[in-house]
Amino acid sequence: MRHKEIAIEEHQLSYGKYIFGFVASVVLTLGSYVAVTKFTGDRNVIIAVISSLAFIQFIVQMLFFLHIGEEKEPRWKQLVMWFMIFIVLLIVGGSIWIMNNLNYRMTPEQMDQYLKSQDSL
């Protein structure tokens, strides 16, 4: 009977971790939303705040939802995590590069012509 009680206590503790992780994620997301919608200061400050909150949310999700650091063989999960970070940075960096390149190459006349062609549809 004691074994069941220990299993129930461990199960309840894991719910507590999930609830804390969920609340922390919601608070960080709302913090980012408020920073974008209400802050009227310097653009670089907003970007720094959003980036900081995103990094903190990344850590919260790794610890409370993916349980990084609690597994028996952490090397495999770390390898997968670093590969995932590389792929995400590659996708985000490539997307930003492409968007900046398109913005640089598109003249105001081309934008006006494109917008007019979209209005006629």
C-alpha positions as a Python dict, from the first residue, in 0.01 Angstrom:
ca = {
    (1, 'M'): (0, 0, 0),
    (2, 'R'): (291, 234, 73),
    (3, 'H'): (416, 194, -286),
    (4, 'K'): (85, 329, -425),
    (5, 'E'): (100, 633, -195),
    (6, 'I'): (452, 717, -313),
    (7, 'A'): (344, 683, -678),
    (8, 'I'): (44, 911, -614),
    (9, 'E'): (265, 1174, -445),
    (10, 'E'): (514, 1167, -736),
    (11, 'H'): (225, 1197, -983),
    (12, 'Q'): (85, 1499, -798),
    (13, 'L'): (428, 1662, -795),
    (14, 'S'): (452, 1623, -1171),
    (15, 'Y'): (116, 1796, -1212),
    (16, 'G'): (253, 2082, -1005),
    (17, 'K'): (550, 2114, -1241),
    (18, 'Y'): (321, 2116, -1544),
    (19, 'I'): (93, 2377, -1389),
    (20, 'F'): (387, 2599, -1295),
    (21, 'G'): (533, 2562, -1646),
    (22, 'F'): (198, 2645, -1803),
    (23, 'V'): (145, 2953, -1587),
    (24, 'A'): (501, 3071, -1651),
    (25, 'S'): (454, 3025, -2028),
    (26, 'V'): (127, 3220, -2026),
    (27, 'V'): (283, 3503, -1821),
    (28, 'L'): (584, 3522, -2055),
    (29, 'T'): (359, 3522, -2363),
    (30, 'L'): (141, 3796, -2217),
    (31, 'G'): (455, 3990, -2127),
    (32, 'S'): (565, 3978, -2490),
    (33, 'Y'): (220, 4086, -2607),
    (34, 'V'): (213, 4379, -2367),
    (35, 'A'): (566, 4480, -2468),
    (36, 'V'): (461, 4498, -2833),
    (37, 'T'): (122, 4662, -2792),
    (38, 'K'): (180, 4908, -2507),
    (39, 'F'): (548, 5004, -2515),
    (40, 'T'): (619, 5313, -2724),
    (41, 'G'): (992, 5341, -2667),
    (42, 'D'): (1291, 5250, -2877),
    (43, 'R'): (1246, 4964, -3123),
    (44, 'N'): (1572, 4798, -3017),
    (45, 'V'): (1456, 4788, -2654),
    (46, 'I'): (1133, 4613, -2756),
    (47, 'I'): (1330, 4361, -2961),
    (48, 'A'): (1564, 4297, -2666),
    (49, 'V'): (1271, 4249, -2427),
    (50, 'I'): (1090, 4011, -2663),
    (51, 'S'): (1409, 3815, -2728),
    (52, 'S'): (1479, 3786, -2355),
    (53, 'L'): (1125, 3669, -2282),
    (54, 'A'): (1143, 3419, -2569),
    (55, 'F'): (1470, 3276, -2435),
    (56, 'I'): (1326, 3247, -2085),
    (57, 'Q'): (1018, 3075, -2225),
    (58, 'F'): (1244, 2835, -2418),
    (59, 'I'): (1419, 2741, -2091),
    (60, 'V'): (1085, 2700, -1908),
    (61, 'Q'): (952, 2471, -2180),
    (62, 'M'): (1271, 2265, -2188),
    (63, 'L'): (1267, 2214, -1811),
    (64, 'F'): (898, 2175, -1733),
    (65, 'F'): (755, 2010, -2045),
    (66, 'L'): (1044, 1826, -2212),
    (67, 'H'): (1215, 1742, -1880),
    (68, 'I'): (1565, 1814, -2009),
    (69, 'G'): (1815, 1713, -1742),
    (70, 'E'): (1592, 1454, -1571),
    (71, 'E'): (1654, 1161, -1807),
    (72, 'K'): (1894, 871, -1755),
    (73, 'E'): (2098, 937, -2070),
    (74, 'P'): (2101, 1315, -2118),
    (75, 'R'): (2359, 1312, -2399),
    (76, 'W'): (2113, 1189, -2661),
    (77, 'K'): (1850, 1444, -2572),
    (78, 'Q'): (2112, 1718, -2562),
    (79, 'L'): (2235, 1617, -2906),
    (80, 'V'): (1880, 1627, -3041),
    (81, 'M'): (1819, 1960, -2866),
    (82, 'W'): (2131, 2121, -3017),
    (83, 'F'): (2037, 1989, -3362),
    (84, 'M'): (1686, 2132, -3318),
    (85, 'I'): (1830, 2470, -3214),
    (86, 'F'): (2056, 2466, -3522),
    (87, 'I'): (1764, 2388, -3754),
    (88, 'V'): (1542, 2656, -3598),
    (89, 'L'): (1818, 2918, -3623),
    (90, 'L'): (1881, 2813, -3983),
    (91, 'I'): (1511, 2851, -4072),
    (92, 'V'): (1466, 3180, -3887),
    (93, 'G'): (1794, 3327, -4013),
    (94, 'G'): (1722, 3217, -4369),
    (95, 'S'): (1371, 3362, -4356),
    (96, 'I'): (1498, 3697, -4225),
    (97, 'W'): (1770, 3701, -4490),
    (98, 'I'): (1521, 3630, -4768),
    (99, 'M'): (1274, 3893, -4643),
    (100, 'N'): (1546, 4158, -4615),
    (101, 'N'): (1673, 4070, -4961),
    (102, 'L'): (1323, 4096, -5109),
    (103, 'N'): (1266, 4425, -4927),
    (104, 'Y'): (1594, 4561, -5064),
    (105, 'R'): (1522, 4452, -5421),
    (106, 'M'): (1161, 4573, -5441),
    (107, 'T'): (1123, 4936, -5542),
    (108, 'P'): (831, 5154, -5426),
    (109, 'E'): (688, 5149, -5780),
    (110, 'Q'): (689, 4768, -5782),
    (111, 'M'): (512, 4764, -5445),
    (112, 'D'): (244, 5004, -5572),
    (113, 'Q'): (195, 4798, -5886),
    (114, 'Y'): (168, 4476, -5682),
    (115, 'L'): (-83, 4628, -5438),
    (116, 'K'): (-297, 4761, -5724),
    (117, 'S'): (-298, 4421, -5891),
    (118, 'Q'): (-414, 4262, -5562),
    (119, 'D'): (-697, 4513, -5522),
    (120, 'S'): (-841, 4419, -5863),
    (121, 'L'): (-883, 4056, -5762),
}
